[in-house]
Amino acid sequence: MKSKSLIAAAILFSSASIASAADTGRLKYLSAFDPIAIRMLSCADILAKDGKRLKDADPKQIAKLSKVYSSAGRAAVVRAALEAPGAPPAPKVANISFESKDAKAFVTNDLRVHEARAAEFTAEVRASGFDITSSCVDSSALDDATKLNEWFAHDTSVLTTVK
C-alpha cells in the first residue's frame, strides 16, 4: 500500500508543473511554472493542513517543516526568476533590473500565482483520496528545501524582500 501511495505521489508531483494557458497567463515575469517551487509550496500546504496524519509527529515540528517548505518555495521562485534570462522559455519581460521595484512586484506576483497553483494541486490530491503527506517528510525532500533556503540566505543579494 505504501508503494502505491509513493508511486501516486511521484506521478502527481511530476504532473504538478502542467498548468493551463490561463494559469501561466497570470504570471507576470516567468513564462512557465517552476516545478520545484510547486513541489515545495505543495508540501508546505500539505503539512500545514494534513500534518496531523503523521503518526507520532510533534505539531510544532510539523509547523516548522511547513515554514521551511514555504520559504523554499519562495526561494525556488526567486531562483527561477534570476535564471530566467538565460534559460528557455524566456521571461515575459526582457532586460529587467532585479533591483527595481518592478522586478520585486513581478516576482512577488509570480510567487502568489505559484502558491495558488500549489493550493489547487493539493486540493486535487486531497480529492483523489491519496495521502502523500509522508512524501513531504522524506529526507531528500527536506534536503532540497534546506539547500534552497541556504542558497537564498547566502547566495543572493537581490529580491530578498519578496515575501
N, C-alpha and C positions, 0 to 999 in steps of 0.2 A: 504494500500500500504506500509506503514511504517513497519508493522509487517512482511510482505513478505520479505522486504529488510533485516530486522533483522534476520529472520529465515535463509535466504540465507547466510548472513554474518556468522552466527553461524556454518552452515554446511561447508562453505568454510574455516573458521578458524580451525575447528576441523579436516579437511582433509589436512591442510597445512603441518602437520608433515609426511604425506605419501609421500615418495620420492622413486625414483627408486634406484636399487642397484648401478647404475652408479653415482648417486648423493652422496650416502653415501660413495662410494669408494673414493671420493675426500677429505673426512675428514681425517685428519692425526692423531688426538688423540681420539676424540669421535667416538663411534661406530654407533651412530644414531643422527639424528637432534633433537634439543631441541625445542619442540613446543612453549614454552614461548618466546624463542628468535625469532623464525619465526614470531610469532604474533607481538612482539614489533618492529622488523625491518620492517615488512609489514606496520604497522601503520606509522612508520617514512616515508616510501616511499609514502604511500597514501597521507599523509598530505603535504609532500613536493611537490608532483605533482598535487594533486587534492583538496588541502585545500581551494582553491578559490571557490569551490562549496558550501561551508558552508555559509549560509546567515548571514549577519551582523558580519562576522568574521574579526578581525584585522589581516592583513597579517603578521605583526611582531609577533603576538601571535601564529599564526599557525606555523610559522618558529621555534619559541621557543618550541612548543609542539613536532614538528618533531625531534628536537635535543634531547628532553627528551626521546622520544621513541628510538632513535638511541643509546643513552647512555644506556638505559635499556636493549636493545638487546645485547649490548656488555657485560653488567653485567650478563645477563642470560647465555651467552655462557661461561663466566668465571666460574660462579657458577656451571654450568653443568660439566665443566672440573674438578673442585675441588671436586664435589660429585661423579664423575665417578668411582673412585676406589672402592667405597663401594656400588654401585648400578648397577643393571643389565641394559643394557648389559655392560659388562666390557669394559674399554677403550682399544684402539688398542695398546697402549704402556704401559707395566706394569712397576711399580716401577720407576716412573719419579719424579725428584725433581722439584717442581713448581717454584723454584728459579733459575733454569737453563735456559740457552739461548734456548735449545731445546724446553723446555716447552713453552716459550714465542712464539717461531716460530710455534709450532704445534697449539697452541690455537689461534694465530693470523690467521693462515691458516683456521682453523675451523670457525672463525668469518667471514672471507671473503666468505667461502662456504655458510654459513648461510645467509649472505647478498645477495649473488647471488640467493639462493633459494627463499628468500623473494621477490626479484625483479621479479623472474619468477612467483611466486604466485600472486603478484599484477597485473602483465600483464595478467594473466589468468582471474582475477576478472574483469579487465577493458574490456577484450574481451567478457566476458559473459554478459556485459551490466549492471551489478549490481553496484550500488553506495553505498559502505559501509563506506564512509568517516565518517559519523556520529557515527559509532560504535567505532571509534578511539578517539572521544572526550567524550565518556561515562565516567562518574565519576569512575566506578570500574576499567576500563582500565587505566585511569590516576593514580589511587591509586596504582595499581600493578606496573606501571612504576616508580612511585615515590619511592615505597618501594625497588625495585631493585636498584635504584640509591643510595638510602640511605645506603643499605647494602654494596654496592660496595665502597662507600666513607668511611664507618666507620668500617666495619667488616672484611676486608681482607687486608693483607699486601703483598700478592703475586700477580703476574700477573697484577699489576696496570698499567703497561706500555703497555698493549695490547690495540691497537687502531685500 
